[in-house]
Amino acid sequence: MWDYSEKVKEHFFDPRNAGAVEDANGIGDVGSLSCGDALRLTLKVDPETDTILEAGFQTFGCGSAIASSSALTEMIKGMHVDEALKVSNQDIADYLDGLPPEKMHCSVMGREALQAAVANYRGEVWKDDHEEGALVCKCFAVDEVMIEETVRANNLRTVEEVSNYTKAGGGCSSCHEGIEEILTRILAEKGETFDPNAVAGEKKKGSSGLTNLQRIKRIEELLADIRPNLQRDHGDVELIEVDGRNIYVKMTGACAGCQMAATTLGGIQQHLAEGLGEFIQVLPHEELARRAAMGA
């Protein structure tokens, strides 16, 4: 499981500035309930000095999302809006004495909400709508521009890090190739080469600290947690193979061939990733056979 700082726990159990600011003149909405995280940031700004007098948040998300939003509102109160816009997602994480790598996307969401709220205060149009073909990750509606900006701002080097900071690639994994292309291009600009086998920081495969047998047992336990929900709809899931960070499963019953199979796999992947505390991919068992045939 992830190791949260005392300050993250403090802002989760006792969040500051929760709720909407009365008579707010700056409102920023980011995220989507369908994607798992959503945040509304409301500001009350003095129109004569452009100073943020009050800030409040409403969020649908995990404990890190609540803590990040709480921290952001505390940080920006009393700031000029131009100064507030300089607050980065890393500043938010640092204020909380760090966030688990897998939860850095919560701080990125806070930064985007701030940009949207300031734009709203200034009467500007802030768009997170995506033009046709601009999406890289359809599971979490993350476009190429957001990935590029986040990679540059945080010096990201791996698909795992991009997923940690933006959630892109954390669902069905079909966008990993697109993310790799972006990383290859940006690293090349700095005279560096993208390494598809690199891992985030010092983190290695199986970094949960479990032996292979213990890890497989843990995966089985996590699948057992969600099995009743699948069985309720006359479906089920079976663990087929564990190969490093790739976990192959077989969907059975009503889940086999279901139009929502990709969404179901994405939900299983998120549950396993959180339970193991590591970056993994959940793939259909057909992919294992395909890779074996290709000698992958």
C-alpha positions in Angstrom: 0.0 0.0 0.0 1.0 3.6 -0.5 2.8 5.5 2.2 1.1 8.8 2.9 2.7 11.7 4.8 1.2 12.9 8.0 0.3 16.2 6.3 -1.6 14.3 3.6 -3.5 12.5 6.3 -4.1 15.7 8.1 -5.6 17.4 5.0 -7.7 14.3 4.2 -9.2 13.9 7.7 -9.5 17.6 8.3 -9.7 19.3 4.9 -9.5 23.1 4.8 -11.9 25.2 2.8 -14.2 22.4 1.8 -17.4 23.5 0.0 -18.2 26.3 -2.4 -17.2 29.9 -1.7 -20.2 32.2 -1.3 -20.4 34.9 -4.0 -17.5 33.4 -5.9 -16.4 35.3 -8.9 -14.0 32.6 -10.2 -15.1 29.0 -10.8 -13.0 26.2 -12.3 -14.3 22.8 -13.2 -11.9 20.0 -14.3 -12.1 16.2 -14.6 -15.1 14.1 -15.1 -17.1 11.7 -12.8 -17.1 9.2 -15.6 -13.3 9.2 -15.4 -13.2 8.8 -11.7 -12.0 12.3 -10.5 -13.7 15.7 -10.7 -12.8 19.0 -9.0 -14.6 22.4 -8.7 -12.5 25.2 -7.4 -14.3 28.5 -6.4 -12.5 31.8 -5.7 -13.5 35.1 -4.3 -11.1 37.7 -5.8 -10.9 41.3 -4.9 -11.5 43.0 -8.3 -9.5 46.1 -7.3 -6.3 44.3 -6.3 -6.7 40.9 -8.0 -6.0 39.3 -4.6 -7.6 35.9 -3.8 -9.6 36.5 -0.6 -11.2 33.1 -0.3 -10.9 29.7 -2.0 -13.0 26.6 -1.7 -13.2 23.2 -3.3 -15.6 20.4 -4.0 -14.1 17.2 -5.2 -15.1 13.6 -6.2 -12.0 11.6 -5.8 -9.6 9.7 -3.5 -8.0 10.9 -0.3 -5.1 12.4 -2.2 -7.5 14.4 -4.4 -9.1 15.8 -1.2 -5.7 16.6 0.4 -4.3 18.2 -2.7 -7.4 20.4 -3.1 -7.3 21.4 0.5 -3.6 22.2 0.3 -4.1 24.3 -2.9 -6.8 26.5 -1.3 -4.6 27.2 1.7 -1.6 28.0 -0.5 -3.3 30.5 -2.8 -5.3 32.5 -0.3 -3.9 36.0 -0.1 -2.0 35.7 -3.4 -2.3 37.9 -6.4 -3.9 35.8 -9.2 -0.7 36.1 -11.3 1.3 34.7 -8.3 -1.2 31.9 -7.8 -0.9 30.8 -11.4 2.8 30.1 -10.8 1.9 27.4 -8.3 2.9 24.1 -9.8 1.6 20.6 -9.2 5.0 19.9 -7.6 4.5 22.8 -5.2 1.2 21.3 -4.1 2.9 17.9 -3.5 5.8 19.6 -1.6 3.3 21.4 0.6 1.9 18.0 1.6 5.4 16.7 2.2 5.1 14.5 -0.9 2.5 12.4 -2.6 2.8 8.7 -3.7 4.0 8.7 -7.3 0.7 7.0 -8.3 -1.3 9.9 -6.9 0.6 12.8 -8.5 -2.3 13.3 -11.0 -4.3 14.7 -8.0 -1.9 17.6 -7.8 -2.0 18.1 -11.6 -5.8 18.3 -11.4 -5.6 21.0 -8.7 -3.3 23.1 -10.9 -5.7 22.8 -13.9 -8.7 23.8 -11.7 -6.8 26.9 -10.6 -6.0 27.9 -14.2 -9.7 27.4 -15.1 -10.9 29.4 -12.1 -8.6 32.4 -12.8 -9.6 32.3 -16.5 -13.3 32.4 -15.4 -12.6 35.4 -13.1 -10.9 37.2 -16.0 -13.8 36.5 -18.3 -11.6 34.3 -20.5 -12.5 31.0 -22.0 -10.6 28.1 -20.5 -11.1 24.9 -22.5 -10.4 21.3 -21.5 -12.5 20.2 -24.5 -10.7 18.0 -27.0 -10.7 18.5 -30.7 -11.5 15.5 -32.8 -8.4 13.3 -32.9 -6.6 15.1 -30.1 -7.2 12.5 -27.4 -4.4 10.2 -26.6 -6.0 8.4 -23.7 -9.8 7.8 -24.3 -10.3 6.0 -20.9 -9.5 9.2 -19.0 -10.0 11.8 -21.7 -6.3 13.0 -21.6 -5.1 14.9 -24.7 -1.7 15.3 -26.2 -1.2 18.9 -25.0 -1.8 17.9 -21.4 0.6 15.0 -21.6 3.3 17.2 -23.3 2.9 20.0 -20.7 3.1 17.6 -17.8 6.1 15.7 -19.2 8.0 18.9 -19.7 7.0 20.5 -16.3 8.0 17.4 -14.3 10.8 15.9 -16.4 8.9 12.6 -16.9 10.7 9.8 -18.7 8.5 6.7 -18.6 4.9 5.7 -19.5 4.5 4.8 -15.8 5.3 8.3 -14.7 2.9 9.8 -17.3 0.2 7.6 -15.9 1.0 8.6 -12.4 0.8 12.3 -13.2 -2.1 12.3 -15.7 -3.9 8.9 -15.4 -3.3 8.5 -19.2 -2.4 4.8 -19.9 -3.9 3.7 -16.6 -6.9 2.1 -18.1 -6.9 -0.3 -21.1 -3.3 0.6 -21.9 -4.1 0.9 -25.7 -2.6 4.4 -25.6 0.8 3.4 -24.4 2.3 3.6 -27.9 1.0 7.1 -28.3 2.5 8.1 -24.9 5.8 6.5 -25.9 5.8 8.6 -29.1 5.4 11.8 -27.1 8.2 10.8 -24.7 10.5 9.9 -27.6 9.9 13.3 -29.2 10.4 15.4 -26.1 13.4 13.5 -24.9 15.0 13.8 -28.4 14.6 17.6 -28.1 17.0 17.4 -25.1 19.4 15.1 -26.9 18.2 12.1 -24.9 16.8 8.7 -25.9 13.6 7.2 -24.7 14.1 3.8 -23.0 10.9 1.7 -23.2 12.3 -0.6 -20.5 13.1 2.1 -18.0 11.1 2.2 -14.7 10.0 5.2 -12.7 12.7 6.4 -10.3 14.1 3.5 -8.4 11.0 1.5 -8.7 11.3 -2.0 -10.1 8.9 -4.7 -11.2 7.4 -6.4 -8.2 8.3 -3.4 -6.0 5.5 -4.2 -3.6 8.1 -6.1 -1.6 6.3 -9.5 -2.0 7.8 -12.7 -3.2 6.3 -14.0 -6.5 4.1 -16.5 -4.7 2.9 -13.8 -2.2 2.2 -11.4 -5.0 0.1 -13.9 -7.0 -1.8 -14.7 -3.8 -2.4 -11.0 -3.3 -3.6 -10.6 -6.8 -6.1 -13.5 -6.3 -7.3 -11.8 -3.1 -7.9 -8.6 -4.9 -9.8 -10.3 -7.8 -11.9 -12.0 -5.1 -12.9 -8.6 -3.8 -14.5 -7.6 -7.1 -15.7 -11.0 -8.2 -19.2 -10.7 -6.5 -19.9 -7.5 -8.5 -19.1 -9.4 -11.8 -21.0 -12.5 -10.7 -24.0 -10.3 -9.9 -24.2 -9.6 -13.7 -23.5 -13.3 -14.5 -19.9 -12.7 -15.3 -16.6 -13.6 -13.7 -12.8 -13.2 -14.0 -10.0 -15.7 -13.8 -6.3 -15.1 -13.3 -4.3 -16.8 -16.1 -0.7 -15.6 -15.9 1.5 -13.0 -14.0 4.5 -11.9 -16.0 6.2 -9.0 -14.2 3.9 -6.0 -14.4 1.6 -7.7 -17.0 -1.3 -9.6 -15.4 -3.4 -11.7 -17.8 -7.0 -12.5 -17.0 -9.8 -14.3 -18.7 -13.3 -12.8 -18.6 -16.0 -15.5 -18.4 -19.8 -15.7 -18.5 -21.5 -12.5 -19.5 -18.2 -10.6 -19.2 -16.8 -12.6 -22.2 -17.2 -10.5 -25.3 -19.2 -7.8 -23.5 -19.1 -4.4 -25.2 -18.0 -3.0 -21.8 -15.1 -5.5 -21.5 -12.4 -2.8 -21.9 -14.0 -0.7 -19.2 -14.3 -3.7 -16.9 -10.6 -4.5 -17.5 -9.7 -0.9 -16.7 -11.6 -1.1 -13.4 -9.9 -4.3 -12.5 -6.5 -2.8 -13.4 -7.1 0.2 -11.1 -8.2 -2.0 -8.2 -5.2 -4.3 -8.6 -2.8 -1.3 -8.9 -4.1 0.3 -5.7 -4.1 -3.0 -3.9 -0.5 -3.9 -4.9 0.8 -0.3 -4.7 2.6 -0.7 -8.0 2.1 0.1 -11.7 0.7 -2.9 -13.5 -1.2 -3.7 -16.7 -4.2 -6.0 -16.8 -4.5 -7.7 -20.2 -7.0 -10.2 -21.7 -5.7 -13.8 -22.0 -5.9 -13.6 -25.8 -3.0 -11.1 -25.7 -0.8 -13.6 -23.9 -1.5 -16.1 -26.7 -0.8 -13.5 -29.3 2.5 -12.5 -27.8 3.6 -16.1 -27.4 2.9 -16.7 -31.1 5.0 -13.7 -32.0 7.8 -14.7 -29.6 7.3 -11.6 -27.5 
